[in-house]
């Protein structure tokens, strides 16, 4: 059985490690000066060389070559034994499978035995963050004062899960994501030696998709080489499940044109062709990130073809920087939204909806205190209220019965906080509600924008959505709470929110009374208090 390329191409010498020069130089200097630590912690993203460097360090400290600058030499008996997996003094432990305190106690009991072949017994503990708290505690004393012949190398992708007591006992090295040009250079070398015919743009795609992980990039090449004798960009996109760059360009143009229908069509077409939605979102984010860099006058370092650079320059000029940032944030959330599993395209659709218009600033003025109020303004408001009461005594009386002691608020003009809502009144301040929600959460704002305000009465508002998915998203606790806060802020009272779908109708408790009140108000204001003959509410008429 042939070995996977990432194993065949695992670095066997320090010179073969790429992208981690800062760590390689430090470790080599430690070996040359005979100042090797007893415990190391290698932290960083997956596929960046942590375990490989740990093995190289183990091989170097046990190398039989007398020239320390050439350790590991990769030629002596100990180096060859490590390469072939038969060096007894190199013990690799998978912490994910050995998490208990008993496993650590067993290890602690065995470390006192002298090395069998080399100078040091080296323990490489992979995914060390998976150890339990009690296991970490059992390891502390051994890490602090191990026998002279023992070295620990702990590897982790999640350093934030390592207790501080462990961190303080180790020499810590942070592995970085490997740059795309470095990955492309390594892949070029690999494909030439392995006689793999693969196009340069396909290699660039692989390097970007690897997100800084050399092992992932080599694994992708291995996968693609089994697919075709000549790997093109199209084959790479098909096998890796990525969308074509043209789809991303078209989507960005749809956003600029505020054409939501075209944008949804592009998204659905990409998903129907088998594109992974999160991967599509990542591609969009990568592309928009480049547009942002260009917009900020730093695009000269981007690796782009002349045609693509011209296209992106044109697109970047049409975006405001804050709009670009908002769109990137929306699609970035879509790329990591685990809750969208049950509807794969929902995250992309919500991101598109929130990207259709530039973010609007939210202007929220604090309520003025009694000392800060403008007396002239209050007097004018009082005169307006008195005039309204004189003109419409019946209406004024009903309003006083429903909302006693209402005071005008300077921060929203002539609106009276707590006034029973009508549809017209609710719509007049609906943009304020949307801006408030948008300032807190763009995804919730996108859902709110997709709803239509169809009814408002008293302290209740009814929103209608075209689909059940959007209604359910609005009814989630966090979304509903945020919208409730916005409604209370804008209308000056707690508002009940009812969400409907399609043709669903809602009859509110006081809706028939409201219809009667509206008719009476009309008669008072426009007919000198006289109801039209034949009106069902006229005195002496039968209903």
Backbone torsions as a table, in degrees:
resi	resn	phi	psi	omega
1	UNK	NA	131.0	-179.4
2	UNK	-77.2	150.1	179.3
3	UNK	-82.5	151.6	174.4
4	UNK	-64.8	148.4	-177.1
5	UNK	-58.5	-35.5	-176.5
6	UNK	-67.5	-23.8	175.1
7	UNK	-82.5	-40.2	177.8
8	UNK	-62.1	-38.8	-175.2
9	UNK	-97.0	16.7	175.7
10	UNK	-66.1	128.9	-177.8
11	UNK	-56.1	132.9	178.1
12	UNK	-106.4	-10.5	179.1
13	UNK	-133.9	159.1	179.4
14	UNK	-59.3	-35.9	-176.7
15	UNK	-64.7	-19.6	-176.6
16	UNK	-89.2	-9.9	177.4
17	UNK	-77.1	127.0	-177.1
18	UNK	-114.4	147.4	173.5
19	UNK	80.2	-0.3	-178.1
20	UNK	-130.7	43.0	-175.5
21	UNK	-59.0	-35.6	-177.8
22	UNK	-63.7	-32.9	-179.8
23	UNK	-82.9	-44.1	-179.0
24	UNK	-58.6	-44.1	-178.7
25	UNK	-64.5	-40.5	179.5
26	UNK	-63.4	-45.6	-178.6
27	UNK	-67.4	-40.2	179.3
28	UNK	-64.7	-40.0	177.6
29	UNK	-64.4	-37.3	178.7
30	UNK	-63.6	-38.9	179.1
31	UNK	-68.9	-43.9	-177.8
32	UNK	-63.9	-40.4	-177.7
33	UNK	-90.4	3.8	178.6
34	UNK	59.0	41.6	-180.0
35	UNK	-122.8	45.9	-179.7
36	UNK	-75.2	134.3	-179.7
37	UNK	-76.9	163.1	179.6
38	UNK	-87.3	-16.1	-179.6
39	UNK	-147.5	129.6	178.9
40	UNK	-122.3	151.7	172.2
41	UNK	-126.6	115.1	177.7
42	UNK	-102.1	117.4	-177.2
43	UNK	-124.6	146.1	177.1
44	UNK	158.4	176.0	-178.1
45	UNK	-63.3	161.6	179.0
46	UNK	-63.5	148.6	173.7
47	UNK	72.6	17.2	-177.2
48	UNK	-104.2	1.4	172.7
49	UNK	108.5	17.4	-177.5
50	UNK	-66.0	-55.1	-178.3
51	UNK	-67.0	-37.3	177.5
52	UNK	-60.7	-45.8	178.9
53	UNK	-65.5	-35.1	177.4
54	UNK	-62.9	-42.9	178.4
55	UNK	-66.7	-39.5	177.1
56	UNK	-62.5	-40.6	178.0
57	UNK	-64.7	-42.5	177.9
58	UNK	-62.5	-39.6	179.4
59	UNK	-68.5	-37.9	-177.9
60	UNK	-67.3	-43.1	-177.1
61	UNK	-71.7	-15.6	178.6
62	UNK	-109.5	5.2	-178.7
63	UNK	-67.4	141.2	-177.3
64	UNK	-89.7	-6.0	178.5
65	UNK	-67.4	130.5	-176.1
66	UNK	-74.8	-20.3	178.0
67	UNK	-84.1	106.3	-175.4
68	UNK	-64.0	-24.9	179.4
69	UNK	-70.8	-17.0	179.9
70	UNK	-103.7	10.2	178.0
71	UNK	-89.1	129.1	-1.1
72	UNK	-79.5	144.5	-178.2
73	UNK	-86.2	-20.0	179.8
74	UNK	65.8	19.5	-179.0
75	UNK	-130.1	-26.9	-178.2
76	UNK	-72.9	172.0	-176.3
77	UNK	-61.3	-42.4	-178.1
78	UNK	-67.0	-41.6	179.1
79	UNK	-62.8	-43.3	179.5
80	UNK	-66.0	-35.9	178.9
81	UNK	-65.1	-40.0	177.4
82	UNK	-64.4	-44.7	-179.4
83	UNK	-60.2	-35.1	-175.9
84	UNK	-93.3	3.4	176.0
85	UNK	72.5	26.4	-179.1
86	UNK	-122.7	19.3	178.3
87	UNK	-87.3	112.7	-171.2
88	UNK	-69.0	-21.9	-176.2
89	UNK	-91.7	6.3	172.3
90	UNK	-109.1	109.9	-176.5
91	UNK	-113.4	116.3	177.9
92	UNK	-102.7	128.0	-176.3
93	UNK	-120.5	129.6	175.2
94	UNK	-91.6	105.1	-176.4
95	UNK	-64.5	-23.2	178.6
96	UNK	-66.3	-26.6	-179.4
97	UNK	-102.5	-9.7	-178.2
98	UNK	-131.1	68.8	-170.8
99	UNK	-93.7	-14.7	-169.5
100	UNK	-82.6	164.2	177.8
101	UNK	-67.4	-29.5	178.2
102	UNK	-64.7	-37.4	178.3
103	UNK	-62.7	-41.3	-179.5
104	UNK	-70.4	-38.1	178.2
105	UNK	-64.0	-38.5	177.6
106	UNK	-63.7	-42.9	177.4
107	UNK	-61.9	-43.5	-177.0
108	UNK	-63.3	-33.4	179.8
109	UNK	-70.9	-28.2	-174.0
110	UNK	-89.9	-17.1	-172.7
111	UNK	-71.1	-16.7	-179.1
112	UNK	-74.4	-16.0	177.8
113	UNK	-71.5	140.5	-177.9
114	UNK	-68.2	155.9	178.2
115	UNK	-61.0	149.3	-179.3
116	UNK	-86.6	-38.9	-173.7
117	UNK	-120.6	-41.2	-173.2
118	UNK	-109.0	-168.4	178.2
119	UNK	-79.9	-31.7	-174.7
120	UNK	-126.2	144.1	165.5
121	UNK	-93.3	120.1	-175.8
122	UNK	-110.9	123.4	177.7
123	UNK	-105.0	115.6	174.2
124	UNK	-101.2	115.5	-178.8
125	UNK	-106.2	104.0	-177.3
126	UNK	-85.4	147.3	-177.7
127	UNK	51.0	49.5	-173.5
128	UNK	-63.2	-22.1	-179.5
129	UNK	-65.2	-12.0	-179.6
130	UNK	-80.6	-10.2	178.3
131	UNK	-63.8	147.5	177.3
132	UNK	-74.5	166.2	-179.7
133	UNK	-60.6	-42.7	179.8
134	UNK	-66.2	-34.0	177.8
135	UNK	-67.3	-40.7	175.8
136	UNK	-60.8	-43.9	-179.3
137	UNK	-62.6	-36.9	179.4
138	UNK	-69.1	-24.0	-176.7
139	UNK	-87.3	-17.2	-170.7
140	UNK	-57.2	-53.6	-175.6
141	UNK	-62.5	-38.6	178.9
142	UNK	-66.2	-39.1	178.4
143	UNK	-66.1	-35.8	-176.5
144	UNK	-74.3	-41.6	-177.3
145	UNK	-135.8	69.5	179.0
146	UNK	-76.5	162.8	173.2
147	UNK	-58.0	155.1	-175.3
148	UNK	-61.6	-23.0	-176.5
149	UNK	-95.1	8.9	-175.3
150	UNK	-115.7	138.3	173.8
151	UNK	-130.4	136.0	176.2
152	UNK	-109.1	134.9	172.0
153	UNK	-127.8	109.5	-178.5
154	UNK	-97.1	132.8	-179.6
155	UNK	-120.4	138.2	-179.3
156	UNK	-154.1	149.2	172.1
157	UNK	-98.7	-7.7	-176.0
158	UNK	-132.4	77.5	-174.5
159	UNK	-66.5	-23.7	-179.8
160	UNK	-66.8	-14.1	179.0
161	UNK	-92.5	-1.9	-179.8
162	UNK	-86.3	127.9	179.3
163	UNK	-59.8	147.1	-179.4
164	UNK	-61.2	-31.0	179.7
165	UNK	-64.8	-31.4	177.1
166	UNK	-78.0	-43.5	-179.8
167	UNK	-56.8	-38.9	-176.1
168	UNK	-70.2	-15.5	-177.7
169	UNK	-99.1	1.1	-176.0
170	UNK	-122.7	152.2	169.2
171	UNK	-85.0	120.9	-168.0
172	UNK	-101.2	135.6	176.8
173	UNK	-131.2	129.9	-178.3
174	UNK	-100.3	118.8	177.4
175	UNK	-87.1	138.3	-176.7
176	UNK	-101.6	157.9	170.3
177	UNK	-64.2	141.6	-175.5
178	UNK	-83.8	131.3	-177.7
179	UNK	-61.6	151.7	-179.3
180	UNK	-58.0	-46.0	179.5
181	UNK	-59.7	-36.8	179.4
182	UNK	-66.4	-40.8	178.0
183	UNK	-64.4	-44.3	179.6
184	UNK	-59.9	-43.2	179.6
185	UNK	-61.0	-42.9	179.7
186	UNK	-67.0	-40.0	-179.9
187	UNK	-67.1	-35.5	176.0
188	UNK	-60.8	-44.5	178.6
189	UNK	-62.5	-43.1	-178.6
190	UNK	-64.3	-48.6	-175.1
191	UNK	-65.8	-32.7	177.7
192	UNK	-67.6	-44.5	-178.3
193	UNK	-72.3	-27.3	179.8
194	UNK	-94.8	3.6	179.2
195	UNK	56.5	46.0	177.5
196	UNK	-99.9	124.2	179.5
197	UNK	-90.7	102.8	-176.9
198	UNK	-138.0	135.6	-177.2
199	UNK	-70.1	152.4	-177.6
200	UNK	-63.3	-39.5	-179.1
201	UNK	-69.6	-26.6	174.9
202	UNK	-69.4	-39.0	176.7
203	UNK	-64.1	-39.4	178.1
204	UNK	-63.6	-40.6	177.5
205	UNK	-62.3	-44.7	179.6
206	UNK	-60.3	-44.9	-178.7
207	UNK	-61.4	-39.7	178.6
208	UNK	-70.0	-40.2	-178.9
209	UNK	-67.6	-24.9	-178.9
210	UNK	-72.0	-15.6	179.0
211	UNK	47.3	48.0	173.2
212	UNK	88.1	1.9	-177.9
213	UNK	-104.2	109.7	-178.8
214	UNK	-62.9	-40.8	-178.9
215	UNK	-60.2	-42.2	179.2
216	UNK	-63.7	-38.9	-179.7
217	UNK	-64.5	-43.7	179.8
218	UNK	-66.6	-36.9	178.1
219	UNK	-64.7	-36.3	177.3
220	UNK	-65.5	-41.6	177.2
221	UNK	-61.7	-41.9	178.1
222	UNK	-59.2	-44.4	-179.9
223	UNK	-64.9	-44.8	-177.0
224	UNK	-69.8	-33.6	-179.9
225	UNK	-65.8	-23.9	176.7
226	UNK	-82.3	-13.8	-175.9
227	UNK	-85.2	-39.3	-174.8
228	UNK	-154.4	152.6	176.7
229	UNK	-75.1	-19.0	175.9
230	UNK	-134.1	107.7	-175.7
231	UNK	-90.3	115.4	177.5
232	UNK	-100.6	173.5	177.8
233	UNK	-61.9	-41.5	179.9
234	UNK	-61.2	-42.4	178.4
235	UNK	-64.3	-42.1	179.7
236	UNK	-61.6	-42.7	179.5
237	UNK	-65.0	-39.9	-178.8
238	UNK	-67.3	-46.2	-177.0
239	UNK	-70.2	-40.2	-177.4
240	UNK	-82.2	-6.2	177.6
241	UNK	70.9	32.0	-179.9
242	UNK	-102.3	152.3	178.8
243	UNK	-80.1	156.8	177.2
244	UNK	-71.4	151.1	179.4
245	UNK	-62.2	-28.2	-179.7
246	UNK	-65.2	-35.9	178.0
247	UNK	-63.5	-39.2	178.4
248	UNK	-66.2	-44.8	178.6
249	UNK	-59.8	-44.7	-179.5
250	UNK	-63.9	-37.4	179.8
251	UNK	-66.2	-42.2	178.5
252	UNK	-62.7	-39.7	177.9
253	UNK	-65.4	-36.3	177.3
254	UNK	-65.1	-38.2	177.7
255	UNK	-64.6	-43.2	179.4
256	UNK	-64.5	-34.0	179.1
257	UNK	-84.1	-1.4	-176.4
258	UNK	52.8	39.4	179.0
259	UNK	-101.7	87.3	-175.6
260	UNK	-66.6	-33.6	179.5
261	UNK	-63.2	-44.7	178.0
262	UNK	-65.7	-39.9	179.0
263	UNK	-60.7	-44.3	177.9
264	UNK	-64.6	-38.1	178.8
265	UNK	-61.9	-41.6	179.3
266	UNK	-64.6	-43.7	179.7
267	UNK	-63.2	-47.9	-177.3
268	UNK	-65.8	-37.3	178.1
269	UNK	-64.3	-40.2	178.8
270	UNK	-65.5	-42.6	-179.2
271	UNK	-69.2	-37.8	179.6
272	UNK	-65.6	-25.5	179.3
273	UNK	-83.3	1.5	176.6
274	UNK	101.4	5.1	179.8
275	UNK	-67.6	135.2	175.4
276	UNK	-70.8	126.9	-174.2
277	UNK	-62.5	-37.8	-179.9
278	UNK	-70.4	-37.3	177.8
279	UNK	-66.3	-38.6	175.9
280	UNK	-61.2	-43.4	178.8
281	UNK	-62.0	-39.3	178.7
282	UNK	-64.9	-39.5	177.6
283	UNK	-63.1	-40.4	177.9
284	UNK	-62.6	-43.6	179.8
285	UNK	-62.8	-43.5	178.3
286	UNK	-59.3	-44.3	-178.4
287	UNK	-66.4	-44.7	179.9
288	UNK	-66.7	-33.9	176.8
289	UNK	-61.5	-42.2	177.3
290	UNK	-64.3	-38.7	176.0
291	UNK	-61.6	-39.6	178.9
292	UNK	-65.0	-41.6	178.1
293	UNK	-61.7	-43.0	178.1
294	UNK	-64.1	-43.7	-179.3
295	UNK	-61.9	-28.7	179.9
296	UNK	-92.5	16.3	172.9
297	UNK	64.3	36.5	178.7
298	UNK	-131.1	26.5	-173.9
299	UNK	-84.8	0.1	-177.1
300	UNK	-66.6	-21.2	-178.4
301	UNK	-91.6	-2.2	179.7
302	UNK	-76.9	140.6	179.1
303	UNK	-86.8	96.2	-176.4
304	UNK	-133.8	148.3	172.4
305	UNK	-72.0	157.3	179.8
306	UNK	-56.1	-40.3	-179.5
307	UNK	-65.7	-44.1	-179.5
308	UNK	-67.7	-37.8	179.1
309	UNK	-63.0	-42.2	179.2
310	UNK	-63.3	-42.8	179.7
311	UNK	-62.9	-45.4	-177.2
312	UNK	-70.6	-33.5	175.7
313	UNK	-60.7	-41.6	179.7
314	UNK	-65.1	-43.2	-179.8
315	UNK	-67.6	-40.9	-176.7
316	UNK	-62.0	-37.2	-178.0
317	UNK	-65.4	-23.3	-177.7
318	UNK	-85.6	-7.8	-178.8
319	UNK	-102.4	141.0	164.9
320	UNK	-81.4	148.2	-175.5
321	UNK	-61.1	-42.2	-178.3
322	UNK	-66.8	-32.1	176.9
323	UNK	-67.7	-42.8	177.6
324	UNK	-60.2	-44.1	179.8
325	UNK	-61.1	-42.0	-180.0
326	UNK	-64.4	-41.2	-179.9
327	UNK	-66.8	-43.9	178.5
328	UNK	-59.3	-42.1	179.0
329	UNK	-62.2	-42.9	-178.3
330	UNK	-63.4	-47.2	-178.8
331	UNK	-74.7	-26.5	174.5
332	UNK	-65.6	-40.4	175.9
333	UNK	-63.9	-37.9	179.2
334	UNK	-64.9	-31.0	-178.3
335	UNK	-74.3	-15.2	-177.5
336	UNK	-123.3	6.3	-175.2
337	UNK	-77.0	100.6	-178.7
338	UNK	-69.4	-24.9	-176.4
339	UNK	-73.5	-10.2	-178.1
340	UNK	-86.0	6.7	-177.7
341	UNK	-59.6	-36.8	-175.4
342	UNK	-73.6	-17.3	173.7
343	UNK	-142.0	91.3	-168.5
344	UNK	-54.3	-34.3	-175.3
345	UNK	-88.9	-4.0	-173.2
346	UNK	-62.4	-44.6	-179.3
347	UNK	-59.2	-41.7	178.1
348	UNK	-66.9	-39.8	-179.5
349	UNK	-65.4	-42.2	179.1
350	UNK	-66.9	-40.3	178.0
351	UNK	-62.0	-40.7	178.4
352	UNK	-64.0	-44.3	-178.6
353	UNK	-60.6	-41.2	-179.1
354	UNK	-76.0	-12.5	-178.8
355	UNK	-93.1	-6.8	-172.7
356	UNK	-68.0	-26.4	-179.5
357	UNK	-132.6	147.6	178.4
358	UNK	-62.4	149.9	179.5
359	UNK	-63.4	137.8	-179.9
360	UNK	-100.0	137.6	178.8
361	UNK	-67.0	144.1	178.4
362	UNK	-100.1	122.7	179.7
363	UNK	-110.6	108.2	179.8
364	UNK	-118.4	114.2	179.5
365	UNK	-96.5	140.4	-179.0
366	UNK	-71.1	151.5	174.8
367	UNK	-63.2	134.2	-179.5
368	UNK	-79.5	140.6	177.9
369	UNK	-79.6	172.9	-179.5
370	UNK	-60.3	-35.5	-177.6
371	UNK	-72.0	-28.5	-175.2
372	UNK	-91.9	-6.2	-175.7
373	UNK	-70.1	150.2	179.6
374	UNK	-86.6	112.1	-177.4
375	UNK	-58.5	-38.2	-179.1
376	UNK	-64.6	-39.1	-179.5
377	UNK	-67.2	-43.1	179.8
378	UNK	-64.5	-38.7	179.8
379	UNK	-63.9	-41.2	178.5
380	UNK	-63.1	-42.2	178.3
381	UNK	-63.9	-40.6	179.0
382	UNK	-62.6	-42.1	179.4
383	UNK	-63.7	-38.4	179.0
384	UNK	-63.9	-39.6	-179.0
385	UNK	-67.3	-41.5	-179.9
386	UNK	-64.6	-40.1	179.3
387	UNK	-63.9	-41.4	179.3
388	UNK	-64.5	-37.4	-179.5
389	UNK	-67.5	-39.2	179.9
390	UNK	-67.5	-37.4	-178.4
391	UNK	-71.6	-38.2	-175.0
392	UNK	-132.3	76.3	-174.7
393	UNK	-63.9	-39.1	-177.7
394	UNK	-66.5	-43.1	-179.7
395	UNK	-65.8	-41.5	179.8
396	UNK	-62.7	-39.1	-179.1
397	UNK	-64.5	-42.8	179.4
398	UNK	-64.1	-38.5	179.6
399	UNK	-65.2	-39.1	179.5
400	UNK	-66.3	-34.1	179.7
401	UNK	-67.9	-34.6	-176.5
402	UNK	-83.3	-41.4	-174.8
403	UNK	-133.2	83.1	-179.2
404	UNK	-72.8	154.5	172.7
405	UNK	55.9	42.1	177.4
406	UNK	-84.3	131.7	177.6
407	UNK	-114.1	145.3	179.0
408	UNK	-72.5	149.2	-178.1
409	UNK	-115.8	126.1	-177.2
410	UNK	-63.1	-27.8	-170.9
411	UNK	-77.4	-10.4	176.3
412	UNK	-134.0	42.7	171.8
413	UNK	64.2	-129.1	-176.2
414	UNK	-93.2	6.0	-178.8
415	UNK	-72.1	136.4	179.2
416	UNK	-98.3	111.6	179.3
417	UNK	-57.4	135.6	180.0
418	UNK	89.8	-3.4	178.1
419	UNK	-62.1	134.7	177.1
420	UNK	-55.0	133.2	-174.3
421	UNK	-78.9	147.1	164.3
422	UNK	-121.4	168.0	-179.9
423	UNK	-62.1	-40.8	-179.6
424	UNK	-64.0	-43.4	179.7
425	UNK	-65.8	-41.4	179.4
426	UNK	-63.4	-42.7	-179.4
427	UNK	-66.2	-31.6	-176.5
428	UNK	-64.5	-21.8	-179.1
429	UNK	-122.2	15.7	-176.3
430	UNK	-67.7	-33.5	178.3
431	UNK	-62.2	-33.3	178.4
432	UNK	-65.6	-38.4	177.6
433	UNK	-61.9	-46.7	-177.7
434	UNK	-65.5	-38.2	179.4
435	UNK	-67.0	-39.0	178.2
436	UNK	-62.3	-46.9	179.8
437	UNK	-64.0	-41.1	-179.9
438	UNK	-62.4	-30.7	179.5
439	UNK	-72.7	-20.7	-178.0
440	UNK	-98.8	-39.8	-176.2
441	UNK	-156.6	113.5	-174.6
442	UNK	-71.7	-29.6	179.1
443	UNK	-67.4	-46.9	176.9
444	UNK	-62.1	-37.7	177.8
445	UNK	-62.7	-37.8	178.8
446	UNK	-64.4	-41.5	177.9
447	UNK	-64.6	-43.0	179.5
448	UNK	-62.0	-40.6	179.4
449	UNK	-64.3	-27.2	-179.4
450	UNK	-79.2	-11.0	177.7
451	UNK	-92.0	155.7	-179.8
452	UNK	-116.4	129.4	177.7
453	UNK	-74.6	109.1	-173.0
454	UNK	-110.5	-16.9	-176.9
455	UNK	-159.3	142.6	174.3
456	UNK	-148.5	130.3	-177.6
457	UNK	-154.1	123.7	178.2
458	UNK	65.0	-111.0	179.1
459	UNK	-115.8	27.4	-176.3
460	UNK	-129.1	138.7	177.0
461	UNK	-124.6	138.3	179.5
462	UNK	-115.5	124.3	175.9
463	UNK	-109.4	138.4	178.4
464	UNK	-115.0	134.7	179.1
465	UNK	-117.8	151.2	-179.2
466	UNK	-73.9	-28.6	-177.1
467	UNK	-132.9	155.6	-178.7
468	UNK	-65.4	-32.5	-177.8
469	UNK	-61.2	-46.1	-179.6
470	UNK	-67.0	-38.7	178.5
471	UNK	-61.7	-43.7	-179.9
472	UNK	-64.1	-36.6	179.3
473	UNK	-65.0	-39.1	178.1
474	UNK	-68.4	-29.9	-177.5
475	UNK	-82.5	-2.9	174.3
476	UNK	-62.1	147.2	-170.2
477	UNK	-56.8	-47.0	-177.0
478	UNK	-65.6	-42.2	-179.2
479	UNK	-65.9	-44.8	-178.4
480	UNK	-65.3	-39.0	178.3
481	UNK	-63.8	-42.2	-179.4
482	UNK	-64.9	-44.4	178.4
483	UNK	-64.7	-37.6	177.3
484	UNK	-61.3	-40.1	177.0
485	UNK	-62.8	-42.1	-179.7
486	UNK	-64.5	-43.3	179.9
487	UNK	-62.6	-43.3	179.5
488	UNK	-63.9	-38.0	-179.2
489	UNK	-67.9	-42.8	-174.3
490	UNK	-78.4	-41.3	-174.2
491	UNK	-99.4	-2.9	174.4
492	UNK	71.6	23.4	178.8
493	UNK	-162.4	161.0	175.7
494	UNK	-71.2	128.3	-176.2
495	UNK	-113.5	133.0	173.7
496	UNK	-83.7	130.7	-177.7
497	UNK	-109.3	122.0	176.5
498	UNK	-115.4	130.3	-178.9
499	UNK	-113.4	130.0	179.3
500	UNK	-120.6	168.5	-179.7
501	UNK	-128.1	133.8	173.4
502	UNK	58.1	-121.2	-175.4
503	UNK	-92.1	9.2	179.6
504	UNK	-60.2	136.8	179.0
505	UNK	-115.1	148.2	178.6
506	UNK	-127.4	125.2	174.3
507	UNK	-102.2	113.6	-178.0
508	UNK	-80.7	154.2	-173.7
509	UNK	-53.9	-41.2	-174.5
510	UNK	-102.8	18.8	-173.5
511	UNK	-66.5	-39.9	179.7
512	UNK	-69.3	-36.7	176.5
513	UNK	-63.8	-37.6	-179.9
514	UNK	-63.2	-40.3	179.1
515	UNK	-61.1	-40.8	178.8
516	UNK	-66.1	-42.9	-179.6
517	UNK	-63.0	-39.4	179.5
518	UNK	-62.3	-38.2	-180.0
519	UNK	-68.1	-42.2	178.9
520	UNK	-64.1	-42.4	178.2
521	UNK	-59.8	-39.6	-179.5
522	UNK	-63.3	-43.1	-179.2
523	UNK	-64.5	-41.2	-178.3
524	UNK	-66.2	-42.0	-172.9
525	UNK	-84.5	-28.1	-171.4
526	UNK	-119.9	-16.1	-175.4
527	UNK	-123.3	23.6	179.6
528	UNK	55.2	33.5	175.1
529	UNK	82.9	-0.2	-178.2
530	UNK	-96.5	127.1	175.8
531	UNK	-78.1	145.8	179.9
532	UNK	-65.4	145.7	177.8
533	UNK	-63.6	137.5	-179.0
534	UNK	90.0	-3.4	179.5
535	UNK	-69.8	136.2	-176.4
536	UNK	-64.5	-18.0	-178.7
537	UNK	-100.2	1.1	-179.5
538	UNK	-67.2	145.1	-177.3
539	UNK	-63.7	134.7	178.7
540	UNK	86.5	-0.1	-179.6
541	UNK	-97.4	146.1	176.3
542	UNK	-86.2	140.0	178.2
543	UNK	-83.8	NA	NA
